[in-house]
Amino acid sequence: MKDDKIDKLKVAGWSVGSTSEFLGLSKEEEKFVEFKMTLANAVKQLRKTIGLTQVDLAKRIGSSQSRIAKMEASDSSVSTDLMMKSLFSLGASSSDIAKIFSTRKSA
């Protein structure tokens, strides 16, 4: 958000902070949320890159299309295990997954 907009909000009596501050997340929780979001984005991008639908991916991993949609939206009900299983079923290697995190910009 631009500084002038932040200043206007503060003058109007609003409090401006980060999502983590609003939710009261610890640093560890914040990093875990970022981790899951990175995995979710990777699943979606890789699925699209190889031309699969959510239904196709669901069949590959024995799940449902709605579960894949939740995964790609980084829904908290989706386990990191399922995200990793999905990435591996899409052909990602351990080193591919490591690269996702090493090339990601730090928050």
C-alpha positions in Angstrom: 0.0 0.0 0.0 1.3 3.5 -0.8 2.5 5.7 2.0 0.0 8.5 1.2 -2.9 6.0 1.4 -1.6 4.7 4.7 -1.3 8.2 6.0 -4.9 9.0 5.0 -6.2 5.8 6.7 -4.3 6.7 9.9 -5.7 10.2 9.9 -9.2 8.8 9.5 -8.6 6.7 12.6 -7.8 3.3 11.0 -5.0 1.1 12.2 -2.7 -0.2 9.4 -0.6 -3.3 9.8 0.2 -6.7 8.2 -2.1 -9.7 7.8 0.1 -11.5 10.4 -0.4 -8.7 12.9 -4.2 -8.7 12.3 -4.4 -12.4 12.8 -2.0 -12.4 15.7 0.3 -15.0 14.0 3.7 -15.9 15.5 6.7 -15.7 13.2 6.6 -19.5 13.0 2.9 -19.5 12.0 3.5 -16.8 9.4 6.3 -18.8 7.8 4.1 -21.9 7.8 1.3 -20.0 6.0 3.9 -18.7 3.5 5.2 -22.3 3.0 1.7 -23.7 2.3 0.9 -20.8 -0.1 4.1 -21.5 -2.0 3.2 -25.2 -2.3 -0.4 -24.4 -3.4 0.8 -22.0 -6.1 3.4 -24.6 -7.3 0.7 -27.3 -7.6 -1.5 -24.9 -9.6 1.2 -23.7 -11.9 2.6 -27.2 -12.5 -0.8 -28.6 -13.1 -1.6 -25.9 -15.7 1.8 -26.1 -17.3 1.4 -29.8 -18.1 -2.2 -29.2 -19.2 -4.2 -31.1 -16.6 -7.5 -30.1 -15.1 -8.3 -30.2 -11.4 -10.3 -33.4 -12.2 -7.3 -35.0 -13.9 -5.1 -34.3 -10.9 -7.8 -35.5 -8.5 -7.9 -38.8 -10.3 -4.1 -39.2 -10.2 -4.0 -38.8 -6.4 -7.3 -40.4 -5.5 -9.0 -37.3 -4.4 -11.8 -35.0 -5.5 -11.9 -31.9 -7.8 -13.2 -29.8 -4.9 -10.2 -30.9 -2.7 -7.8 -29.8 -5.5 -9.6 -26.5 -5.7 -9.1 -26.1 -1.9 -5.5 -27.1 -2.2 -4.8 -24.5 -4.9 -6.5 -21.9 -2.8 -4.2 -22.9 0.1 -7.2 -23.8 2.3 -6.1 -24.6 5.8 -7.9 -27.9 5.7 -5.6 -29.3 3.1 -2.5 -31.1 4.5 1.0 -30.4 3.3 1.3 -34.1 2.8 -1.4 -33.9 0.1 0.2 -30.9 -1.5 3.6 -32.8 -1.7 1.9 -35.9 -3.0 0.3 -33.8 -5.7 3.6 -32.2 -6.7 5.2 -35.6 -7.0 2.3 -37.0 -9.0 2.7 -34.0 -11.4 6.4 -35.1 -11.9 8.2 -32.7 -9.6 11.3 -34.0 -8.0 12.6 -33.1 -4.5 15.2 -30.8 -6.1 12.4 -29.1 -8.2 10.5 -28.4 -4.9 13.6 -27.1 -3.2 14.1 -24.7 -6.2 10.6 -23.4 -5.7 11.6 -22.2 -2.2 15.2 -21.1 -3.1 14.0 -18.9 -6.0 11.1 -17.4 -4.0 11.6 -13.8 -2.8 11.8 -13.5 0.9 8.9 -11.7 2.6 
